[in-house]
Amino acid sequence: MAYTDGSADHLADAAGWAAVLLRNGRLHLEVQGWAVGRDSAWAELKAVCEVLASVPDGVRVVVHTDHFGFVEVFRGRGRLHRTDLRELWEGFRAEAKRRRLRLELRYRRRQKTVWSRWVHRLANGARLRALQVLGSDAKAA
C-alpha cells in the first residue's frame, strides 16, 4: 500500500512530491523530490510514478492519492488534457504493464489518515526545498 501527494507554489513555479510505501502496515520506504516549472497536478502524478518505480515486478499495489481526477482517468472515466501529464501518465501505464504490476488507485481525502498527513508534510517539505533553491539561485544571479 502506498500514499502519495504533491504540493506546489504557483507564484514561484515550484513543486514538491512525496510517497510512502507500506509493508504489513509499517513504513517501508519514503521517496520525495522537487522540480521547478511544474505545478501540483504534475507533482501528484510524479509521486505515483516514483512509488511504483520502487516496488518489485508482478506485485499488487494499492496507491492512495488525493487527486480525484487521476483516479477517474485510471478508471477510464476521465481524460488528461495537458500534454505533459499525458506523457507522464502514458509512461507510467506502460511501465506498470511491462512490469506486470497490478495497480489500484484510490481516492483518499487529504489529511484523512496518519499516512496521508505524513506524505502531505513530506511533499510540502520538498516544495519548500525547491523554493530555497530558487531563492539561492536568485541571490547568485
DSSP file (Angstrom, degrees, kcal/mol; ACC not computed):
  #  RESIDUE AA STRUCTURE BP1 BP2  ACC     N-H-->O    O-->H-N    N-H-->O    O-->H-N    TCO  KAPPA ALPHA  PHI   PSI    X-CA   Y-CA   Z-CA
    1    1 A M              0   0    0      0, 0.0    21,-3.6     0, 0.0     2,-0.3   0.000 360.0 360.0 360.0 142.7    0.0    0.0    0.0
    2    2 A A  E     -Ab  21  63A   0     60,-2.8    62,-3.0    19,-0.2     2,-0.4  -0.964 360.0-154.7-136.8 152.3    1.2    3.5   -0.8
    3    3 A Y  E     -Ab  20  64A   0     17,-2.1    17,-2.4    -2,-0.3     2,-0.3  -0.988  19.1-174.8-124.3 137.5    0.2    7.1   -0.1
    4    4 A T  E     +A   19   0A   0     60,-2.4    62,-0.4    -2,-0.4     2,-0.3  -0.917   7.5 171.6-132.0 156.4    1.2    9.9   -2.5
    5    5 A D  E     -A   18   0A   0     13,-2.2    13,-2.3    -2,-0.3     2,-0.3  -0.982  13.8-156.1-159.3 155.1    0.9   13.7   -2.5
    6    6 A G  E     -A   17   0A   0     -2,-0.3     2,-0.3    11,-0.2    11,-0.2  -0.941   8.1-169.7-130.2 155.2    2.1   16.7   -4.5
    7    7 A S  E     -A   16   0A   0      9,-2.9     9,-3.3    -2,-0.3     2,-0.3  -0.997   6.2-175.3-146.2 141.2    2.4   20.3   -3.4
    8    8 A A  E     -A   15   0A   0     -2,-0.3     2,-0.6     7,-0.3     7,-0.2  -0.987  26.7-147.6-142.4 150.9    3.1   23.4   -5.5
    9    9 A D  E  >> -A   14   0A   0      5,-3.0     5,-1.7    -2,-0.3     4,-1.3  -0.941  18.7-169.4-111.2 103.3    3.7   27.1   -5.1
   10   10 A H  T  45S+     0   0    0     -2,-0.6    -1,-0.1     1,-0.2     5,-0.0   0.782  82.4  54.8 -70.5 -26.5    2.2   28.5   -8.3
   11   11 A L  T  45S+     0   0    0      1,-0.2    -1,-0.2    -3,-0.1    -2,-0.0   0.896 117.0  35.5 -71.9 -39.0    3.6   32.0   -7.8
   12   12 A A  T  45S-     0   0    0      2,-0.1    -2,-0.2    -3,-0.1    -1,-0.2   0.545 105.4-128.2 -91.4  -7.9    7.2   30.7   -7.5
   13   13 A D  T  <5 +     0   0    0     -4,-1.3    24,-3.6     1,-0.2    25,-0.4   0.929  63.5 130.1  62.7  47.0    6.6   27.9  -10.1
   14   14 A A  E   < -AC   9  36A   0     -5,-1.7    -5,-3.0    22,-0.2     2,-0.3  -0.981  34.6-171.8-133.8 144.9    8.0   25.2   -7.8
   15   15 A A  E     -AC   8  35A   0     20,-2.8    20,-2.5    -2,-0.3     2,-0.3  -0.974   7.3-162.9-137.6 150.5    6.5   21.8   -6.9
   16   16 A G  E     -AC   7  34A   0     -9,-3.3    -9,-2.9    -2,-0.3     2,-0.3  -0.948   8.3-170.2-127.5 151.9    7.3   19.0   -4.4
   17   17 A W  E     +AC   6  33A   0     16,-2.6    16,-2.0    -2,-0.3     2,-0.3  -0.950   4.6 178.8-138.2 158.1    6.1   15.4   -4.4
   18   18 A A  E     -AC   5  32A   0    -13,-2.3   -13,-2.2    -2,-0.3     2,-0.3  -0.990   6.1-174.0-156.7 156.3    6.3   12.6   -1.9
   19   19 A A  E     -AC   4  31A   0     12,-2.5    12,-2.6    -2,-0.3     2,-0.4  -0.988   8.7-156.7-150.5 146.8    5.2    9.0   -1.5
   20   20 A V  E     -AC   3  30A   0    -17,-2.4   -17,-2.1    -2,-0.3     2,-0.5  -0.981   8.5-153.5-123.5 141.9    5.4    6.4    1.3
   21   21 A L  E     -AC   2  29A   0      8,-2.7     7,-3.1    -2,-0.4     8,-1.7  -0.958  11.9-159.0-115.0 129.1    5.3    2.7    0.7
   22   22 A L  E     - C   0  27A   0    -21,-3.6     2,-0.4    -2,-0.5     5,-0.2  -0.838   8.9-168.3-109.4 145.2    3.9    0.4    3.5
   23   23 A R  E >  S- C   0  26A   0      3,-2.7     3,-2.0    -2,-0.4    -2,-0.0  -0.993  80.9 -11.2-129.8 125.8    4.5   -3.3    4.0
   24   24 A N  T 3  S-     0   0    0     -2,-0.4     3,-0.1     1,-0.3    -1,-0.1   0.860 129.8 -56.6  53.4  37.9    2.4   -5.0    6.6
   25   25 A G  T 3  S+     0   0    0      1,-0.2     2,-0.3   -24,-0.0    -1,-0.3   0.485 117.0 108.8  77.6   2.6    1.2   -1.7    7.8
   26   26 A R  E <  S-C   23   0A   0     -3,-2.0    -3,-2.7     1,-0.0    -1,-0.2  -0.844  80.8 -94.4-115.0 150.4    4.7   -0.4    8.5
   27   27 A L  E     +C   22   0A   0     -2,-0.3    -5,-0.2    -5,-0.2     3,-0.1  -0.422  45.7 165.2 -62.4 124.3    6.7    2.2    6.8
   28   28 A H  E     +     0   0A   0     -7,-3.1     2,-0.3     1,-0.4    -6,-0.2   0.725  62.1   2.8-107.7 -37.4    8.9    0.5    4.2
   29   29 A L  E     -C   21   0A   0     -8,-1.7    -8,-2.7     2,-0.0     2,-0.4  -0.991  49.7-161.2-156.2 141.3   10.1    3.4    2.0
   30   30 A E  E     +C   20   0A   0     -2,-0.3     2,-0.4   -10,-0.2   -10,-0.2  -0.991  16.0 177.7-119.9 134.5    9.8    7.2    1.7
   31   31 A V  E     +C   19   0A   0    -12,-2.6   -12,-2.5    -2,-0.4     2,-0.3  -0.992   7.0 159.9-132.8 144.9   10.6    9.0   -1.6
   32   32 A Q  E     +C   18   0A   0     -2,-0.4     2,-0.3   -14,-0.2   -14,-0.2  -0.986   3.3 159.0-157.1 161.1   10.4   12.6   -2.3
   33   33 A G  E     -C   17   0A   0    -16,-2.0   -16,-2.6    -2,-0.3     2,-0.3  -0.966  20.6-135.3-168.9 179.9   11.6   15.2   -4.8
   34   34 A W  E     -C   16   0A   0     -2,-0.3     2,-0.3   -18,-0.2   -18,-0.2  -0.952   9.4-166.3-147.3 164.5   11.0   18.6   -6.3
   35   35 A A  E     -C   15   0A   0    -20,-2.5   -20,-2.8    -2,-0.3     3,-0.4  -0.991  18.0-131.1-152.5 151.1   11.0   20.4   -9.6
   36   36 A V  E    S+C   14   0A   0     -2,-0.3   -22,-0.2   -22,-0.2   -23,-0.1  -0.829  91.3  29.6-101.6 143.6   10.9   23.9  -10.9
   37   37 A G  S    S+     0   0    0    -24,-3.6     2,-0.3    -2,-0.4    -1,-0.2   0.694  98.1 108.8  83.3  19.2    8.5   24.9  -13.6
   38   38 A R        -     0   0    0     -3,-0.4    -1,-0.3   -25,-0.4     2,-0.2  -0.850  54.0-143.3-125.9 161.3    5.9   22.3  -12.5
   39   39 A D     >  -     0   0    0     -2,-0.3     4,-2.2    -3,-0.1     5,-0.1  -0.539  36.7 -89.2-116.9-176.1    2.5   22.5  -10.8
   40   40 A S  H  > S+     0   0    0      1,-0.2     4,-2.7     2,-0.2     5,-0.2   0.856 121.7  55.6 -67.1 -35.7    0.6   20.5   -8.3
   41   41 A A  H  > S+     0   0    0      2,-0.2     4,-2.0     1,-0.2    -1,-0.2   0.935 110.5  45.6 -62.7 -44.3   -1.1   18.2  -10.8
   42   42 A W  H  > S+     0   0    0      1,-0.2     4,-2.8     2,-0.2    -2,-0.2   0.924 113.0  50.8 -61.9 -43.9    2.3   17.2  -12.2
   43   43 A A  H  X S+     0   0    0     -4,-2.2     4,-2.0     1,-0.2    -2,-0.2   0.889 108.0  52.5 -63.1 -39.9    3.7   16.7   -8.7
   44   44 A E  H  X S+     0   0    0     -4,-2.7     4,-1.4     1,-0.2    -1,-0.2   0.934 114.2  42.1 -60.5 -46.5    0.7   14.5   -7.7
   45   45 A L  H  X S+     0   0    0     -4,-2.0     4,-2.4     1,-0.2    -2,-0.2   0.872 110.4  56.5 -70.8 -37.3    1.3   12.2  -10.8
   46   46 A K  H  X S+     0   0    0     -4,-2.8     4,-2.6     1,-0.2    -1,-0.2   0.888 104.1  54.7 -60.4 -39.4    5.1   12.2  -10.3
   47   47 A A  H  X S+     0   0    0     -4,-2.0     4,-2.0     2,-0.2    -1,-0.2   0.910 108.1  48.4 -61.6 -42.6    4.6   10.9   -6.8
   48   48 A V  H  X S+     0   0    0     -4,-1.4     4,-1.7     1,-0.2    -2,-0.2   0.932 112.3  49.1 -62.6 -45.9    2.5    8.0   -8.1
   49   49 A C  H  X S+     0   0    0     -4,-2.4     4,-1.4     1,-0.2    -2,-0.2   0.910 111.1  49.9 -59.8 -43.7    5.1    7.2  -10.7
   50   50 A E  H  X S+     0   0    0     -4,-2.6     4,-0.5     1,-0.2    -1,-0.2   0.874 107.7  51.0 -69.3 -37.7    8.0    7.3   -8.3
   51   51 A V  H >< S+     0   0    0     -4,-2.0     3,-1.1     1,-0.2    -1,-0.2   0.893 109.1  52.4 -67.5 -35.7    6.5    5.0   -5.7
   52   52 A L  H >< S+     0   0    0     -4,-1.7     3,-1.2     1,-0.3    -1,-0.2   0.814 100.1  62.7 -69.0 -28.0    5.7    2.4   -8.4
   53   53 A A  H 3< S+     0   0    0     -4,-1.4    -1,-0.3     1,-0.2    -2,-0.2   0.702 101.3  54.5 -66.2 -17.7    9.4    2.5   -9.5
   54   54 A S  T << S+     0   0    0     -3,-1.1    -1,-0.2    -4,-0.5    -2,-0.2   0.351  90.7  86.8-102.3   6.5   10.3    1.2   -6.1
   55   55 A V  S <  S-     0   0    0     -3,-1.2     3,-0.1    -4,-0.1     6,-0.0  -0.777  82.5-103.7-105.0 152.6    8.2   -1.9   -6.0
   56   56 A P    >   -     0   0    0      0, 0.0     3,-1.1     0, 0.0    -1,-0.1  -0.282  46.6 -87.3 -68.7 157.5    9.2   -5.3   -7.3
   57   57 A D  T 3  S+     0   0    0      1,-0.2    43,-0.2    44,-0.1    44,-0.1  -0.278 106.4  20.7 -60.3 146.7    7.7   -6.6  -10.6
   58   58 A G  T 3  S+     0   0    0     41,-2.5    -1,-0.2     1,-0.2     2,-0.1   0.496  90.0 129.5  78.5   5.6    4.5   -8.5  -10.5
   59   59 A V    <   -     0   0    0     -3,-1.1    43,-2.6    40,-0.2     2,-0.5  -0.478  60.4-114.5 -92.5 164.3    3.1   -7.2   -7.2
   60   60 A R  E     - d   0 102A   0     41,-0.2     2,-0.4    -2,-0.1    43,-0.2  -0.837  34.5-171.4 -93.3 131.7   -0.3   -5.7   -6.4
   61   61 A V  E     - d   0 103A   0     41,-2.9    43,-1.8    -2,-0.5     2,-0.6  -0.989  14.9-161.1-130.8 125.5   -0.1   -2.1   -5.3
   62   62 A V  E     - d   0 104A   0     -2,-0.4   -60,-2.8    41,-0.2     2,-0.5  -0.934  15.9-164.9-102.8 119.0   -2.9    0.0   -3.9
   63   63 A V  E     -bd   2 105A   0     41,-3.3    43,-3.1    -2,-0.6     2,-0.5  -0.919   6.0-155.0-111.0 124.5   -2.0    3.7   -4.2
   64   64 A H  E     +bd   3 106A   0    -62,-3.0   -60,-2.4    -2,-0.5     2,-0.3  -0.858  21.7 168.7 -98.0 127.6   -3.9    6.3   -2.3
   65   65 A T  E     - d   0 107A   0     41,-2.6    43,-2.8    -2,-0.5   -60,-0.1  -0.958  38.6-142.6-134.6 153.4   -4.0    9.8   -3.8
   66   66 A D  S    S+     0   0    0    -62,-0.4     2,-0.9    -2,-0.3    44,-0.2   0.217  78.0  99.2 -98.6  15.5   -5.9   12.9   -3.0
   67   67 A H    >>  -     0   0    0      1,-0.2     4,-1.3   -23,-0.1     3,-0.7  -0.825  51.6-174.8-103.0  95.6   -6.2   13.8   -6.7
   68   68 A F  H 3> S+     0   0    0     -2,-0.9     4,-2.2     1,-0.2    -1,-0.2   0.836  78.6  63.1 -59.5 -35.7   -9.6   12.6   -7.7
   69   69 A G  H 3> S+     0   0    0      1,-0.2     4,-2.1     2,-0.2    -1,-0.2   0.881 101.7  49.5 -59.8 -40.4   -9.0   13.4  -11.4
   70   70 A F  H <> S+     0   0    0     -3,-0.7     4,-2.6     2,-0.2    -1,-0.2   0.870 108.8  52.9 -68.2 -35.5   -6.2   10.8  -11.7
   71   71 A V  H  X S+     0   0    0     -4,-1.3     4,-1.9     2,-0.2    -2,-0.2   0.913 109.5  49.5 -63.8 -41.3   -8.3    8.2  -10.1
   72   72 A E  H  <>S+     0   0    0     -4,-2.2     5,-3.1     2,-0.2     6,-0.6   0.898 111.2  48.7 -65.1 -40.6  -11.1    8.9  -12.6
   73   73 A V  H ><5S+     0   0    0     -4,-2.1     3,-1.6     4,-0.3     5,-0.2   0.928 109.9  52.4 -62.9 -44.7   -8.5    8.7  -15.5
   74   74 A F  H 3<5S+     0   0    0     -4,-2.6    -2,-0.2     1,-0.3    -1,-0.2   0.871 109.3  49.5 -58.6 -38.3   -7.2    5.4  -14.1
   75   75 A R  T 3<5S-     0   0    0     -4,-1.9    -1,-0.3    -5,-0.2    -2,-0.2   0.442 119.9-110.8 -82.2  -0.1  -10.8    4.0  -14.0
   76   76 A G  T < 5S+     0   0    0     -3,-1.6    -3,-0.2    -4,-0.3    -2,-0.1   0.669  92.3 107.3  81.8  17.0  -11.4    5.1  -17.6
   77   77 A R  S   <S+     0   0    0     -5,-3.1     2,-0.3    -6,-0.2    -4,-0.3   0.211  74.5  39.4-112.4  14.2  -13.8    7.8  -16.7
   78   78 A G        -     0   0    0     -6,-0.6     2,-0.3    -5,-0.2    -2,-0.1  -0.939  64.8-135.7-152.2 172.9  -11.7   10.9  -17.4
   79   79 A R        -     0   0    0     -2,-0.3     2,-0.6    -3,-0.0    -6,-0.1  -0.962  15.0-130.5-134.5 151.2   -9.0   12.4  -19.7
   80   80 A L        -     0   0    0     -2,-0.3    -2,-0.0     1,-0.1     6,-0.0  -0.915  20.0-175.1 -99.3 122.4   -5.8   14.2  -19.3
   81   81 A H        +     0   0    0     -2,-0.6     2,-0.3     4,-0.0    -1,-0.1   0.770  57.8  84.5 -90.0 -28.0   -5.9   17.3  -21.5
   82   82 A R  S  > S-     0   0    0      1,-0.1     4,-2.4     2,-0.0     5,-0.2  -0.597  71.6-141.0 -82.6 136.2   -2.3   18.6  -20.9
   83   83 A T  H  > S+     0   0    0     -2,-0.3     4,-2.6     1,-0.2     5,-0.2   0.895 100.2  53.6 -60.8 -43.8    0.4   17.0  -23.0
   84   84 A D  H  > S+     0   0    0      1,-0.2     4,-1.9     2,-0.2    -1,-0.2   0.891 112.4  44.3 -63.3 -38.5    3.0   16.9  -20.1
   85   85 A L  H  > S+     0   0    0      2,-0.2     4,-2.8     1,-0.2    -1,-0.2   0.895 112.2  52.3 -71.9 -39.5    0.6   15.0  -17.9
   86   86 A R  H  X S+     0   0    0     -4,-2.4     4,-3.0     2,-0.2     5,-0.2   0.917 110.2  48.8 -61.4 -42.9   -0.5   12.7  -20.7
   87   87 A E  H  X S+     0   0    0     -4,-2.6     4,-2.1     2,-0.2    -1,-0.2   0.922 113.5  45.8 -63.9 -44.4    3.1   11.8  -21.4
   88   88 A L  H  X S+     0   0    0     -4,-1.9     4,-2.2    -5,-0.2    -2,-0.2   0.918 115.1  48.5 -63.2 -43.2    3.9   11.1  -17.8
   89   89 A W  H  X S+     0   0    0     -4,-2.8     4,-2.7     2,-0.2     5,-0.2   0.921 110.8  49.3 -62.8 -46.5    0.7    9.1  -17.5
   90   90 A E  H  X S+     0   0    0     -4,-3.0     4,-2.3     1,-0.2    -1,-0.2   0.882 111.8  49.1 -64.7 -37.8    1.4    7.0  -20.6
   91   91 A G  H  X S+     0   0    0     -4,-2.1     4,-2.3    -5,-0.2    -1,-0.2   0.904 111.5  49.8 -64.9 -41.2    4.9    6.3  -19.4
   92   92 A F  H  X S+     0   0    0     -4,-2.2     4,-2.3     2,-0.2    -2,-0.2   0.918 113.0  45.8 -62.4 -45.9    3.6    5.2  -16.0
   93   93 A R  H  X S+     0   0    0     -4,-2.7     4,-2.3     2,-0.2    -2,-0.2   0.898 113.0  49.7 -67.2 -40.9    1.0    2.9  -17.5
   94   94 A A  H  X S+     0   0    0     -4,-2.3     4,-2.7    -5,-0.2    -2,-0.2   0.914 112.3  47.8 -64.5 -42.5    3.4    1.4  -20.0
   95   95 A E  H  X S+     0   0    0     -4,-2.3     4,-2.2     2,-0.2    -2,-0.2   0.912 111.2  50.6 -64.8 -42.8    6.0    0.7  -17.2
   96   96 A A  H  <>S+     0   0    0     -4,-2.3     5,-2.7     2,-0.2     4,-0.2   0.902 113.2  46.1 -62.0 -40.9    3.3   -0.8  -15.0
   97   97 A K  H ><5S+     0   0    0     -4,-2.3     3,-1.3     3,-0.2    -2,-0.2   0.929 111.6  50.8 -67.0 -45.6    2.2   -3.1  -17.8
   98   98 A R  H 3<5S+     0   0    0     -4,-2.7    -2,-0.2     1,-0.3    -1,-0.2   0.875 114.9  43.7 -59.2 -38.0    5.7   -4.1  -18.7
   99   99 A R  T 3<5S-     0   0    0     -4,-2.2   -41,-2.5    -5,-0.2    -1,-0.3   0.380 109.9-124.0 -90.9   4.0    6.4   -5.0  -15.1
  100  100 A R  T < 5 +     0   0    0     -3,-1.3     2,-0.3    -4,-0.2    -3,-0.2   0.852  47.1 170.8  56.6  39.1    3.1   -6.8  -14.6
  101  101 A L      < -     0   0    0     -5,-2.7     2,-0.9    -6,-0.2   -41,-0.2  -0.643  31.4-141.2 -79.9 135.4    2.1   -4.6  -11.7
  102  102 A R  E     -d   60   0A   0    -43,-2.6   -41,-2.9    -2,-0.3     2,-0.3  -0.857  32.4-167.3 -97.5 104.4   -1.5   -5.0  -10.5
  103  103 A L  E     +d   61   0A   0     -2,-0.9     2,-0.4   -43,-0.2   -41,-0.2  -0.653  23.5 179.4-102.6 147.7   -2.5   -1.4   -9.7
  104  104 A E  E     -d   62   0A   0    -43,-1.8   -41,-3.3    -2,-0.3     2,-0.5  -0.949  11.6-160.2-140.6 123.9   -5.3    0.1   -7.9
  105  105 A L  E     -d   63   0A   0     -2,-0.4     2,-0.4   -43,-0.2   -41,-0.2  -0.907  13.5-172.0-102.4 129.4   -5.6    3.9   -7.5
  106  106 A R  E     -d   64   0A   0    -43,-3.1   -41,-2.6    -2,-0.5     2,-0.4  -0.961  23.5-124.4-123.4 138.9   -7.9    5.0   -4.7
  107  107 A Y  E     +d   65   0A   0     -2,-0.4     2,-0.4   -43,-0.2   -41,-0.2  -0.669  31.0 179.0 -78.8 131.0   -9.0    8.5   -3.8
  108  108 A R        -     0   0    0    -43,-2.8     3,-0.1    -2,-0.4     4,-0.1  -0.967  30.6-119.9-135.1 117.4   -8.2    9.4   -0.3
  109  109 A R    >   -     0   0    0     -2,-0.4     3,-1.7     1,-0.1     4,-0.3  -0.264  42.2 -95.9 -56.4 138.4   -9.1   12.8    1.0
  110  110 A R  T 3  S+     0   0    0      1,-0.3    -1,-0.1   -44,-0.2     7,-0.1  -0.236 107.6  14.7 -57.2 142.1   -6.1   14.7    2.2
  111  111 A Q  T 3  S+     0   0    0      2,-0.1    -1,-0.3    -3,-0.1    -2,-0.1   0.601  89.5 121.9  71.1  13.9   -5.4   14.5    5.9
  112  112 A K  S <  S+     0   0    0     -3,-1.7     2,-0.3    -4,-0.1    -2,-0.1   0.849  74.1  22.0 -76.4 -34.7   -7.8   11.6    6.3
  113  113 A T  S  > S-     0   0    0     -4,-0.3     4,-2.1     1,-0.1     5,-0.2  -0.784  84.4-104.2-127.5 169.8   -5.3    9.1    7.8
  114  114 A V  H  > S+     0   0    0     -2,-0.3     4,-2.4     1,-0.2     5,-0.1   0.912 121.8  48.9 -58.0 -43.5   -1.9    9.3    9.6
  115  115 A W  H  > S+     0   0    0      2,-0.2     4,-2.6     1,-0.2     5,-0.2   0.860 108.5  51.3 -71.6 -34.8   -0.2    8.3    6.4
  116  116 A S  H  > S+     0   0    0      2,-0.2     4,-1.6     1,-0.2    -1,-0.2   0.883 112.9  46.8 -68.9 -35.3   -1.9   10.8    4.2
  117  117 A R  H  X S+     0   0    0     -4,-2.1     4,-2.1     2,-0.2    -2,-0.2   0.910 112.2  51.7 -66.8 -41.3   -0.9   13.5    6.7
  118  118 A W  H  X S+     0   0    0     -4,-2.4     4,-2.0     1,-0.2    -2,-0.2   0.944 111.9  43.9 -60.0 -50.9    2.6   12.2    6.8
  119  119 A V  H  X S+     0   0    0     -4,-2.6     4,-2.4     1,-0.2    -1,-0.2   0.829 109.7  57.5 -68.8 -30.9    3.1   12.2    3.0
  120  120 A H  H  X S+     0   0    0     -4,-1.6     4,-2.3    -5,-0.2    -1,-0.2   0.920 107.1  48.1 -63.0 -43.5    1.5   15.7    2.8
  121  121 A R  H  X S+     0   0    0     -4,-2.1     4,-2.3     2,-0.2    -2,-0.2   0.900 111.2  51.1 -63.4 -40.3    4.1   17.0    5.1
  122  122 A L  H  X S+     0   0    0     -4,-2.0     4,-2.2     2,-0.2    -2,-0.2   0.916 110.2  48.5 -63.1 -43.1    6.9   15.3    3.1
  123  123 A A  H  X S+     0   0    0     -4,-2.4     4,-2.3     1,-0.2  -116,-0.2   0.905 111.7  49.5 -65.3 -41.1    5.6   16.9   -0.2
  124  124 A N  H  X S+     0   0    0     -4,-2.3     4,-2.3     1,-0.2    -1,-0.2   0.897 109.5  52.3 -63.8 -39.2    5.4   20.3    1.4
  125  125 A G  H  X S+     0   0    0     -4,-2.3     4,-1.8     2,-0.2    -2,-0.2   0.898 109.1  49.2 -62.6 -40.4    8.9   19.9    2.7
  126  126 A A  H  X S+     0   0    0     -4,-2.2     4,-1.9     2,-0.2    -2,-0.2   0.908 110.2  51.2 -65.2 -41.3   10.1   19.0   -0.8
  127  127 A R  H  X S+     0   0    0     -4,-2.3     4,-2.1     1,-0.2    -2,-0.2   0.904 108.2  52.2 -61.8 -41.2    8.3   22.1   -2.2
  128  128 A L  H  X S+     0   0    0     -4,-2.3     4,-2.1     1,-0.2    -1,-0.2   0.867 106.4  53.7 -64.4 -35.9   10.0   24.3    0.4
  129  129 A R  H  X S+     0   0    0     -4,-1.8     4,-2.4     2,-0.2    -1,-0.2   0.901 107.3  51.6 -64.2 -39.3   13.4   22.9   -0.6
  130  130 A A  H  X S+     0   0    0     -4,-1.9     4,-2.6     1,-0.2    -2,-0.2   0.917 109.3  50.0 -61.6 -41.9   12.6   23.9   -4.2
  131  131 A L  H  X S+     0   0    0     -4,-2.1     4,-2.4     2,-0.2    -1,-0.2   0.877 108.8  52.3 -64.9 -36.9   11.8   27.4   -3.0
  132  132 A Q  H  X S+     0   0    0     -4,-2.1     4,-2.5     2,-0.2    -1,-0.2   0.918 110.0  48.3 -63.4 -43.2   15.0   27.6   -1.1
  133  133 A V  H  X S+     0   0    0     -4,-2.4     4,-2.5     2,-0.2    -2,-0.2   0.924 111.4  49.8 -63.8 -43.9   17.0   26.6   -4.2
  134  134 A L  H  X S+     0   0    0     -4,-2.6     4,-2.3     1,-0.2    -1,-0.2   0.903 111.0  50.7 -60.3 -40.3   15.1   29.2   -6.2
  135  135 A G  H  X S+     0   0    0     -4,-2.4     4,-1.8     1,-0.2    -2,-0.2   0.904 111.9  45.6 -64.1 -42.0   15.9   31.8   -3.6
  136  136 A S  H  X S+     0   0    0     -4,-2.5     4,-1.7     2,-0.2    -2,-0.2   0.847 112.0  52.3 -72.2 -31.7   19.6   30.9   -3.6
  137  137 A D  H  X S+     0   0    0     -4,-2.5     4,-1.4     2,-0.2    -2,-0.2   0.896 108.7  50.7 -66.9 -39.7   19.7   30.9   -7.4
  138  138 A A  H  < S+     0   0    0     -4,-2.3    -2,-0.2     1,-0.2    -1,-0.2   0.886 110.3  49.4 -65.2 -37.4   18.1   34.4   -7.4
  139  139 A K  H  < S+     0   0    0     -4,-1.8    -1,-0.2     1,-0.2    -2,-0.2   0.852 109.6  52.0 -69.0 -33.8   20.7   35.6   -5.0
  140  140 A A  H  <        0   0    0     -4,-1.7    -1,-0.2     1,-0.2    -2,-0.2   0.767 360.0 360.0 -73.8 -25.6   23.5   34.2   -7.1
  141  141 A A     <        0   0    0     -4,-1.4    -1,-0.2    -5,-0.1    -2,-0.2   0.477 360.0 360.0 -75.1 360.0   22.3   35.9  -10.3
